[in-house]
Each structure stands twice: as structure tokens, then as C-alpha cells.
Amino acid sequence: MMISNKAILKAALAALVVLAPLPAAAQIKLSDLKLKIDPAQTTVSGISSGAYMAGQFQVAYSGLVKAAGLVAGGPYDCAEVSTGGVATAIVALKRCMDVAMGAPDVGALVANAKAREKAKEIDPLSNMAQSKIYLFNGDNDVTVKRPVADATEQFYRALGVTEANFSYVKLPKAAHAYITDGYGAACDFIPKEGEKSEYINNCQYDQAGAIVRFFYADAKIPNASVAARQPQLFNQAPFVGDTSRSGMAKTGYVYVPEACEGGQQTCRIHVAFHGCQMPSNLIGDHFAVNAGYNRWADVNNIVVLYPQIDGAAKPTSNPKACWDWFGYTGYDFARKSGFQMTAVRKMIGTLAGE
């Protein structure tokens, strides 16, 4: 059977269409959003390394950040505080996740925070008396163990966080994951080494909603089961510098409710930090879409920022794509001068029109 030249050309063109790379997703600039933001209502939260990042960001910038949600995380600058010159990465693994070296020393952690304050490397710790803190630790969390979470509670109370401003949730069955009401793996799912996981588990508990309602006294409950729109990809490059040093990605996500667009209404900012093995180059936009914050943002005028680590930026010192809470970007990782701390602070400032 003869095949016409026309048919061959048609097949070749079809093949080119299949092989042609997909166009890159459109990116926005945070500076182009022209929002009207009340910086006095800025809050943060995170899961795992993101919980550590949320905690250290809030302590360092307590003059700005009014509340922090730590899901499966530990106390401020935990990995840096040890005796005998033990490497921060070892302390992180064996004291601030597992407790093979013993639980975190709360007294030493408080003394360290006060030293950082005296050196003006973080904001005044007196701000903590007005801060709201949400802690979460699952009964089935074998990664960040209960004594670490308990030490976190003790740390914040030692810094003056009041009973009314404190919430510590311990959920039966919950494993080491961000918790949702309807999306993700089974509540008690623990991936085996090398097994793919988004670290988002369904425990029929709306963690994002619990955090928003605790942080904002005027929070409205959404009627919609999903958000009204999708998060937008934004250019992180102006904020993160050399990614091989900062460990951050060139793009992140931001969710802007319709009511906040173009400065129509005054809105607030919540920063949600993903955990290890959860950046966009590993799980796409699944955390930014499915964590649950966005539908609450719709009815509460909250702009949600989802900054991103680059899982390939520092493969040797950060093989699991974590936020820096153990010093892989430098000694000042938990201080205002740290690479990642500075980058996220600049993002907030840009959103707020500073």
C-alpha cells in the first residue's frame, strides 16, 4: 500500500505537536497585584520543616507576625542549641525530631532566644505575650515525636504566651502530615523510605479552618467546600537571590481572593510553609490547592502566600527539600538576616506595598 506525501507530512506534524514542550505557566509579579494589606494581621503556619520555619519566622519577626501555627514541629532554633559542638543536622535529627539525644532543653532554648534578642538579631521577645500559637502533634507521628511538641509548648509558655492565646491539638491516629477534612492519604499513613507521599493526610479534621478560626476572632465560616479560584504562580527570583545559596525555588504560589484584587478591600496575609519533600517541583501545586486555606481566605479577605523551596537547589546539604531550620544556608538561618527569612519578609513587604 502506498502512503501519500500528504499523509506523511500530517503524521510528522502530529509527532511534532506531541513532542513540543508545553508552554511555561504564566507567572505574575507580586508587585503588580496592587493590594491593600493590613500588616498588623500577618500570620504564618507550616508543616514539619515548614512548622520550624513558621516558628522561627514568627519569633524573629514577632513585631510583624501575630500568630504561628506549627503542625508537627518543634521549638525555635532547636537544632542550634546543644553542648559539645554537635553538628546542627545531628541535633535536628536526634533531639528535635527523634529524641535519642533527649528532648529539647527548654531552658537552654529560652536562654538562646534571649541572647538572639540582646544581639538584636530577632525582634523583642516581649511581643510573644500578645502572640497566638497553634500547635499540632498526631499520636501516630513517628517523625517529630511528642516530647518535641511538648517542649515547644513549654518554650512558648516560658516566653509569655497566655493560656487564651494557646491551642495545642493532639489527634489520635494522625501521622506526620498536614491534616485535612477530605483530601489526601489515610489519616495514619506513614510512607516507607522512598515511597512517594504528599504528606497531606485526611483525618476528617479541617486543620486550615482550625488555624484561621483561632488566629482571627472575626473569622467567617465558608459555605463552599472548595475555593473559588486557583492559586497563581509568582516569580520568587527577585526575593531569593542565588538559589544554590538560598535553596529556594524561582517560583512560588499566591492565592488572592476576588475581594482583595486591586485593593478593593483591605486584606491580611497568611504565609503557609510546605514541609520536607513537599515543594512544587515534587508535588506540584497540591499543597497550595489542597491544604484548605484558600476557601477560608475567600470569605475572610486573606491573601495566602505559599513560598517554595527548590528540591534540587542543594541536593547534598538539603536532600529532602526542607526549609532551613538546621543551618544548611548558614549560621543565621533562624535570625532575621538568614537567606530564607529575608526572602519571605521581602515577599510580605511587597504584597503590603512597603
C-alpha positions in Angstrom: 0.0 0.0 0.0 1.3 3.4 -1.0 1.4 6.2 1.6 0.9 9.7 0.2 3.4 12.6 0.9 0.4 14.5 2.4 -0.2 11.7 4.9 3.5 11.5 5.8 3.5 15.3 6.4 0.4 15.1 8.5 1.9 12.4 10.7 5.1 14.3 11.1 3.4 17.4 12.2 1.3 15.4 14.7 4.5 14.0 16.1 6.0 17.5 16.5 2.9 18.6 18.3 3.2 15.7 20.7 7.0 16.2 21.3 6.8 20.0 21.5 7.3 21.3 25.1 4.3 22.7 26.9 4.4 26.4 27.3 5.6 27.6 30.7 2.8 28.5 33.1 2.2 32.2 33.3 3.9 33.9 36.3 2.8 37.1 38.0 4.9 39.7 39.9 3.8 40.2 43.5 4.4 43.9 43.0 1.8 44.0 40.2 -1.0 42.9 42.5 -1.6 46.3 44.0 -3.2 45.0 47.1 -4.4 46.9 50.2 -2.9 45.0 53.1 -3.2 45.4 56.9 0.3 44.2 58.0 -0.8 44.1 61.7 -2.8 40.9 61.0 0.0 38.9 59.4 0.1 35.3 60.4 2.1 32.1 59.4 1.8 28.3 59.6 3.7 25.3 58.4 4.1 21.5 58.4 7.3 19.7 59.6 10.3 21.8 58.4 7.7 24.4 57.4 6.5 24.3 61.0 10.0 25.0 62.2 10.2 27.8 59.6 6.9 29.3 60.7 8.0 29.2 64.3 11.4 30.8 63.7 9.9 33.4 61.3 7.3 34.4 63.9 9.8 34.6 66.8 12.3 36.6 64.7 9.7 39.0 63.3 7.3 39.0 66.2 6.8 42.7 65.7 5.1 41.9 62.4 3.7 38.3 62.7 0.9 38.0 65.2 0.3 34.2 65.2 2.0 31.0 64.2 0.7 27.5 63.5 3.2 24.7 64.0 2.0 21.4 62.6 4.4 18.6 63.6 7.2 21.0 64.5 9.4 22.0 67.4 10.7 25.0 69.3 12.6 28.0 67.9 16.3 27.4 66.9 16.2 23.9 68.4 18.9 22.5 66.2 21.4 25.2 67.1 21.3 24.6 70.8 23.5 21.8 72.0 26.5 21.1 74.2 29.8 19.7 72.9 29.7 21.2 69.5 27.4 18.6 67.9 26.5 19.5 64.3 23.2 21.1 63.9 22.0 18.5 61.4 22.6 15.8 64.0 20.9 17.7 66.8 18.0 18.3 64.4 17.6 14.5 63.8 18.3 13.2 67.2 16.9 15.8 69.5 14.5 18.0 67.6 12.7 15.1 65.7 13.6 11.9 67.4 14.7 12.2 71.0 17.7 9.8 71.0 19.8 12.6 72.5 17.0 13.5 74.9 14.2 16.0 74.5 14.9 19.6 73.7 16.3 21.6 76.6 13.7 24.3 77.1 15.8 26.4 79.5 18.7 26.4 77.1 16.4 27.3 74.2 14.8 30.2 76.1 18.3 31.5 77.0 19.4 31.2 73.4 16.4 33.2 72.2 17.1 35.9 74.8 20.7 36.0 73.5 19.4 36.5 69.9 17.2 39.3 71.2 20.0 41.0 73.1 22.1 40.9 69.9 19.1 42.5 68.0 19.1 39.5 65.7 15.4 39.0 66.4 12.5 41.2 67.5 11.8 41.8 71.2 10.5 38.7 72.9 8.0 40.8 74.9 5.9 40.7 71.7 5.2 37.0 72.4 2.7 37.9 75.2 0.3 39.1 72.5 1.1 36.2 70.1 -1.3 33.4 69.2 0.3 29.9 68.9 -1.4 26.8 67.5 0.5 23.5 67.9 -0.4 20.1 66.5 1.1 16.7 67.0 -0.5 13.4 66.0 -0.5 10.4 68.2 0.9 8.4 65.2 3.7 10.9 64.4 6.9 8.9 64.5 9.0 11.7 62.8 8.6 14.6 65.2 7.8 12.9 68.4 5.6 14.0 71.2 8.3 15.1 73.7 9.5 17.6 71.0 6.0 19.1 70.6 5.6 19.2 74.4 8.9 21.1 74.6 7.5 23.6 72.1 4.5 24.2 74.3 6.8 24.8 77.3 9.1 27.1 75.3 6.2 29.4 74.2 4.7 29.5 77.7 8.1 30.4 79.1 8.1 33.4 76.7 4.8 34.6 78.0 2.2 33.2 75.6 -1.0 33.3 77.6 -3.5 30.4 78.0 -6.1 32.2 75.9 -3.7 32.6 73.1 -2.5 29.0 73.0 -4.0 25.9 71.3 -2.3 22.5 71.4 -4.2 19.8 69.4 -3.3 16.2 69.7 -5.1 14.0 67.3 -5.5 10.2 67.6 -4.3 8.2 64.6 -2.8 11.2 62.9 0.7 10.6 61.4 3.4 13.1 60.3 1.4 15.1 57.7 -0.6 18.2 57.1 -4.2 17.3 58.1 -7.4 17.9 56.1 -11.0 17.1 56.0 -11.4 15.2 52.8 -8.1 15.2 50.8 -5.0 13.1 51.0 -3.9 9.7 52.2 -5.3 7.8 55.2 -5.0 9.6 58.5 -2.5 7.1 59.8 -0.5 6.7 56.6 3.3 6.6 57.1 5.2 6.2 53.8 8.1 3.8 53.8 11.6 5.0 52.9 11.5 6.0 49.3 7.7 5.7 49.0 6.0 8.7 47.3 3.9 10.8 49.6 2.5 14.3 49.5 2.4 14.4 53.4 -1.2 15.5 53.3 -3.5 13.2 55.2 -7.3 13.0 55.6 -8.3 12.8 59.2 -11.7 14.4 58.8 -10.2 17.4 60.6 -10.1 20.8 58.9 -6.7 22.0 60.1 -6.6 25.1 58.0 -10.1 26.1 59.3 -9.0 25.5 62.9 -5.9 27.7 62.4 -7.9 30.5 60.7 -10.6 30.5 63.3 -8.1 30.5 66.2 -6.0 33.3 64.6 -8.8 35.6 63.6 -11.5 36.4 66.1 -13.8 37.7 63.3 -13.3 34.6 61.1 -16.4 33.7 58.9 -17.1 30.1 58.1 -17.2 29.4 54.3 -20.2 27.7 52.8 -18.2 26.4 49.8 -16.4 23.1 50.0 -13.7 24.3 47.6 -12.0 27.7 46.9 -13.5 30.0 44.3 -10.3 30.0 42.2 -6.8 28.6 41.8 -3.6 29.9 43.4 -1.3 31.9 41.0 2.3 31.2 40.2 4.5 34.1 41.1 8.1 35.0 40.4 10.3 34.3 43.5 13.5 35.2 41.8 13.7 38.9 42.9 13.5 37.7 46.5 15.5 34.5 46.8 18.8 35.5 45.1 21.2 32.7 44.1 19.1 29.6 44.6 22.2 27.5 45.1 22.8 29.5 48.3 19.2 30.2 49.5 17.9 26.8 48.5 14.6 28.4 47.3 12.7 28.0 44.0 12.4 30.6 41.3 8.6 30.4 41.6 6.0 30.2 44.4 2.2 30.4 44.7 -0.1 33.1 46.0 -3.8 33.0 46.5 -5.7 36.2 46.1 -9.4 36.2 46.9 -11.6 38.2 44.4 -12.5 40.7 47.1 -8.8 41.6 47.6 -8.0 42.1 43.9 -6.7 45.6 43.0 -7.0 46.8 46.6 -10.8 46.7 46.6 -10.8 45.8 50.3 -8.2 45.8 53.0 -6.9 42.2 53.4 -4.4 40.4 55.5 -1.6 38.0 54.8 -1.1 34.4 55.9 2.1 32.6 54.9 1.8 28.8 54.6 5.1 26.9 54.6 5.2 23.4 53.0 7.1 20.6 54.6 10.1 18.4 53.5 9.5 16.6 50.2 6.5 18.9 49.5 7.8 21.7 47.3 6.2 22.3 43.9 8.9 20.5 41.9 8.0 17.3 43.8 4.2 17.6 44.3 3.2 20.4 42.1 0.5 22.8 43.4 -1.1 20.1 45.6 -0.2 21.8 49.0 -1.2 25.2 47.7 -4.5 23.9 46.3 -5.5 21.2 48.9 -4.2 22.3 52.3 -7.6 24.0 52.8 -6.6 27.6 53.4 -8.0 29.1 50.2 -11.7 28.6 50.8 -11.3 30.2 54.2 -9.4 33.0 52.5 -12.3 33.7 50.2 -14.7 34.7 53.0 -12.1 36.3 55.3 -10.1 38.5 53.0 -6.9 36.7 53.4 -4.1 36.6 50.8 -2.3 33.3 51.2 1.4 33.1 50.3 2.9 29.7 49.6 6.7 30.3 49.2 8.7 27.4 47.8 11.9 25.5 48.3 13.7 24.1 45.3 14.2 20.4 45.9 17.2 20.3 43.5 18.9 23.5 44.7 21.1 22.0 47.4 21.0 18.2 46.9 23.8 17.4 49.2 23.0 19.6 52.3 19.2 19.5 51.8 18.4 16.2 50.1 14.8 16.1 51.3 13.9 19.6 50.2 13.2 21.1 53.6 13.1 24.7 54.8 16.3 25.6 56.6 15.9 25.0 60.3 19.2 23.2 60.8 21.7 25.6 59.1 22.2 24.4 55.6 22.1 28.0 54.3 24.4 29.5 57.0 24.7 30.1 60.7 22.0 32.8 60.8 19.2 30.6 59.4 16.9 31.3 62.3 17.7 35.1 62.5 16.3 38.0 60.6 19.4 38.1 58.4 19.0 34.5 57.2 18.6 33.9 53.4 15.2 32.4 53.6 14.0 34.6 56.4 14.9 37.7 54.5 13.3 36.4 51.3 9.9 35.7 52.8 10.0 39.0 54.7 10.5 40.8 51.4 7.6 38.9 49.8 5.3 40.1 52.6 6.6 43.6 52.2 6.0 43.6 48.5 2.4 42.3 49.0 1.9 45.1 51.6 3.3 47.8 49.3 6.2 48.6 51.6 
